[in-house]
Amino acid sequence: MEAVTEVLSALIPPLVVGGAFIFGVVKLLRAEGFGRGANHRRQAENPELIRQSGESPQG
């Protein structure tokens, strides 16, 4: 049982750091707007959607 505790205590810090890194990357990508690709493509193809949604036509 002591070996399991040692393994877990050795793995927890890298998992926490990795989780924080992934969280930061996802947050950065969402802030930059990479999560809205399909919606922007549709609006670029059909300018009426821009007027209907109330957004300004920025690239």
Secondary structure as UniProt FT lines:
FT   HELIX           2..32
FT   HELIX           34..36
FT   HELIX           37..45
FT   HELIX           47..53
//
